[in-house]
Amino acid sequence: MMKKLKFPIIIAFFMLLTFSNNANALNTRTETETRVREEVRIGEKAKSTSSAEVRQRVEAEVQTRQENRQEIAQDVQEKRQNMIKVRMENHLRLISARFEATIERLENIIVRVEARINKIKENNGNTVEAEAKIVEAKNHLIDAENALLAFKNEMTLAIQNQTETTLGTEIRTMIELSAQVKLHLRESHGSIVDAVVSLKGNSTTTDSQ
């Protein structure tokens, strides 16, 4: 009876042992598979994070280059504008200086002509026409000086101005004022020439030149 009972027990023990081993092997394999999947997931996540970081760095570099290009372009534009502004200022000051020099030269000529007129008058010469022409010459010089003063005011505004629309208006105004200065200077010179001619035609003129 005991022999009959021992044999089934032994068989059951080995079956239980086999089942336990299979269960352990199954658990081990499941754990291994789970660990592999986790490692793959972590690797993919790291790869995705790395790609995102690379993309962010590339985008940041592109943005930095664009900003640098914009800064360089702006700097070049500012330098070009400053250079144009300096050239314009120099040109306008040169024009103004030439007008002033012409006015001064005509004033000196008028002084000399007036001196001749006085000498002729001392000799009872006829200086009526010459004196009238000198008055005209002086009036034209006054008009030229007023136009030049307005020209200088517009020049100051143009130099300080940063708005292209307003600057264009100021430049047009300066062109008109410049034309007025030239006109009055030309008229003044013509009147001086007429005065000198009338004095040369006077029989009692004392030629001091």
Beta strands, then each sheet from edge to edge (+ up, - down):
end
